[in-house]
């Protein structure tokens, strides 16, 4: 049995129904006759790779600059969280003295 393949336009259209039209994943998946897990994976890939998503046949071609920007944002977010935890730890230690 051959696996069904979906075009990039089809995938982006499905993703946009969820992200822009604010429909539920299950609602869109049911209307397109696809699995909700597949649509969730497409959404994840689109959020992480933007226009570089869905380049074909399981071979991910990711824009390196885009990937670098995503990683920089994640590092900045983690650094902020780390600072918050350090402040909380210092506050907690002061409260227990």
N, C-alpha and C positions, 0 to 999 in steps of 0.2 A: 504494500500500500504506500503510495507516494504522499509525502507531507505537503500540505497546502502552503503555498507561499503567498505573502501579501506584499503589495507594492509599498514603497515609501509614502506615497500620497495617501494610501488607505490608512496606514499606521498613524500618520500625522493627523489625519482627519479624525480618527478615533480618539487620539490623545487630546485633541482640541475640544472635542465634545465634553470631555471630563474636566479639563483645565479651564477652558474659557466659558463654556456654557453651563458649567457647574452641575453636570449630571453625575449620577453615581456610576462607579465602575461597573457594578453588576447590571445596571440599566442599559448602559451603552453596549456592554459585552453581549447581553441577551439580544438587543436589537440588531447587532452585527453578526450574530451566531458564532461568537468566538468565546473562548474561556476567559473568565475574569482574571485569572492569574497571568495569562498571556498579555492582556491589556495593561495590567499593573506593571509587568516587566517593560512594556513599551513606554509607559509613563516614566518609569525610573530611568530608562535609557535616554529618553528625550530630555528630562530634567538635567541629567548629568552631561550630555553631549550636545544638546541643542541641535542645530542644523546638521551637525556631523553624524547624528544618529541615523540608523537604518541604512547603512551604505551597502548592505547586501550579504546574503548567504552566510551569516554568522561570522564574517570577517570584519571585525571592528576596525575602522579607520578613524581614529580620533584626532581631532585638531590638537596638536601639542600645546599651542598657546592657550587654547580654551581650557585644556586639562590643567595647565600650570596655574591659570587664574583660579580655577575651582579649588585647587590644592592650597593656594595662598589664602583664599577666603577661609578655608577650613582650619588652617594653622592659626589665623588671627582669631577665629572663634574659640578654638581650644585654648589659646593663650589668655583670652578674656575669662574663660571659665576657670582656668588655673589660678588667675589672680583673685577671683571671687572666692575660691576655695581656700586660698592662703589667708585672705582677710577673715573668713569665717573661722578658720582654725585659730587664728590669733585671738579673735573675739571669744571663742569657746574656752581657750586656755585662760584668758583673763577672768572669765566668769567663774571658773573652778578654783581660783586661788583663794 
